[in-house]
Amino acid sequence: GHTRTEGDRNANQRLAQQRANAAASFLKQNGIKSSRIQAIASTQPPSNVTGGKAQSVTFTLLEKPY
């Protein structure tokens, strides 16, 4: 999950982690094994975002060996 670069960094990090955890929970509830999911939060915007304001949430899906 990503948040804005403006404002309190700790609050943004907590918000980013909550968003990442919510996405992970959704995947688990829809049949993805917990061992294949890792929720990682970042307060840095993706490299394709300018001005620190993302217009969407970015998910990176990686193939993880069983």
Disulfide bonds with the S-S distance in Angstrom:
none
